[in-house]
Protein backbone atom coordinates (compact mmCIF):
# COMPACT_ATOMS: atom_id res chain seq x y z
CA UNK A 1 0.00 0.00 0.00
CA UNK A 2 2.81 2.33 0.85
CA UNK A 3 4.68 1.60 -2.39
CA UNK A 4 1.61 2.15 -4.57
CA UNK A 5 0.26 4.95 -2.40
CA UNK A 6 -3.18 3.38 -2.12
CA UNK A 7 -5.51 2.86 0.80
CA UNK A 8 -6.15 -0.48 2.46
CA UNK A 9 -9.61 -0.55 0.90
CA UNK A 10 -8.17 -0.07 -2.60
CA UNK A 11 -5.59 -2.78 -1.94
CA UNK A 12 -8.28 -5.21 -0.84
CA UNK A 13 -10.34 -4.39 -3.95
CA UNK A 14 -7.32 -5.13 -6.16
CA UNK A 15 -6.66 -8.41 -4.37
CA UNK A 16 -10.33 -9.37 -4.60
CA UNK A 17 -10.46 -8.67 -8.33
CA UNK A 18 -7.54 -10.96 -9.16
CA UNK A 19 -8.09 -14.28 -10.88
CA UNK A 20 -7.89 -17.36 -8.67
CA UNK A 21 -4.70 -19.41 -8.91
CA UNK A 22 -6.69 -22.41 -10.18
CA UNK A 23 -8.13 -20.26 -12.98
CA UNK A 24 -4.68 -19.04 -13.96
CA UNK A 25 -3.43 -22.63 -14.09
CA UNK A 26 -6.23 -23.52 -16.51
CA UNK A 27 -4.78 -21.02 -19.02
CA UNK A 28 -1.16 -22.13 -18.64
CA UNK A 29 0.62 -24.35 -21.13
CA UNK A 30 3.28 -25.32 -18.58
CA UNK A 31 3.47 -25.03 -14.81
CA UNK A 32 6.50 -24.76 -12.55
CA UNK A 33 5.90 -25.53 -8.88
CA UNK A 34 8.40 -23.49 -6.88
CA UNK A 35 7.14 -24.55 -3.46
CA UNK A 36 9.91 -27.15 -3.12
CA UNK A 37 13.65 -26.72 -2.93
CA UNK A 38 15.65 -24.61 -5.35
CA UNK A 39 17.13 -27.77 -6.84
CA UNK A 40 13.66 -29.28 -7.42
CA UNK A 41 12.60 -26.10 -9.20
CA UNK A 42 15.76 -26.16 -11.32
CA UNK A 43 15.07 -29.76 -12.24
CA UNK A 44 11.55 -28.84 -13.39
CA UNK A 45 12.99 -26.00 -15.48
CA UNK A 46 15.58 -28.28 -17.07
CA UNK A 47 12.93 -30.87 -17.93
CA UNK A 48 10.59 -28.25 -19.35
CA UNK A 49 13.32 -26.53 -21.36
CA UNK A 50 14.22 -29.83 -23.03
CA UNK A 51 10.59 -30.19 -24.07
CA UNK A 52 10.01 -26.70 -25.43
CA UNK A 53 13.36 -25.56 -26.80
CA UNK A 54 13.74 -26.94 -30.31
CA UNK A 55 16.94 -28.51 -31.55
CA UNK A 56 19.58 -26.23 -33.05
CA UNK A 57 18.94 -27.67 -36.49
CA UNK A 58 15.24 -26.82 -36.31
CA UNK A 59 16.09 -23.33 -35.06
CA UNK A 60 18.44 -22.74 -37.99
CA UNK A 61 15.87 -24.10 -40.42
CA UNK A 62 13.07 -21.80 -39.22
CA UNK A 63 15.44 -18.85 -39.13
CA UNK A 64 16.97 -19.43 -42.56
CA UNK A 65 13.95 -20.79 -44.47
CA UNK A 66 12.42 -17.39 -45.31
CA UNK A 67 15.78 -16.10 -46.60
CA UNK A 68 16.36 -19.25 -48.64
CA UNK A 69 12.89 -18.96 -50.15
CA UNK A 70 13.47 -15.30 -51.03
CA UNK A 71 16.77 -16.05 -52.77
CA UNK A 72 15.31 -19.06 -54.58
CA UNK A 73 12.36 -17.04 -55.90
CA UNK A 74 14.71 -14.19 -56.89
CA UNK A 75 17.02 -16.63 -58.68
CA UNK A 76 14.10 -18.27 -60.50
CA UNK A 77 12.84 -14.86 -61.59
CA UNK A 78 16.29 -14.00 -62.88
CA UNK A 79 16.56 -17.30 -64.76
CA UNK A 80 13.10 -16.89 -66.30
CA UNK A 81 13.81 -13.30 -67.32
CA UNK A 82 17.04 -14.19 -69.12
N, C-alpha and C positions, 0 to 999 in steps of 0.2 A: 504494500500500500504506500509505503514511504517512497519507494523508488518510482512508482508510477503516479504518485501524487493523487491518489484516489481515496475515497472514503471506504470504510469497512463495508458499508451497504453496497457500494459499487463493486467492490472486490467479490463479495458473495454473489452478486448478480452474474458477474463474469464466470465465476466457478460453476454456478448453477446452469449456465447456458452452454457449457462445454459438452461435447459428445462423450458418452460413456466409453470406457476402455474397451469393453466387449464390442461396441459398435465400430470403433476404430479398427479393431482386429479383423472385423468382417471385410473391411476394404483393403487390407494389406495383402500383398503378394507373398511376402516373407516376414517372419517374425523372429526377433532376437530377444531371448529372455535374459536380462541382465541382473536377475535377482540372485544368481549364484556367485561363484568366485570369478575373479578376473580371468583366470585361465579357462574356465568353462565358457565364458563369453567369447574369449578369443577362439576357442575351438569351434563354437557355433559360427563365428564369422569366417573362419577358414573353410569350413564345410560349405557354407552358403556361397562364398566367393568362387569356389571350384565349380559350383552349379551354374552360376550366372555369368561369370566372366568367360567369354568365348576364347577359343584357342587363338594363338597368334596368327596362324594361317587364315582363319576365318576373319579376323580383324583386318588383316592386310587385304583380303579379297574384297570386303565391303568398303574399305577405304579406297582401293584402287579401281574397282569396277566402273564407277562413273567416268573416271578419266580414261580408262581403256576404251570404253564405249564411245566417248567423244572423239578420241583419236582414230578409232576404227571407222566411224561414220565420216569423219573429215577425210580420211585416206580414200574411202570408197567414192566419195564425192569428187575428189581430185582425179581418181582413176577413170571415173565415168565421164568427167569433163574433158579429159585429154584423149 
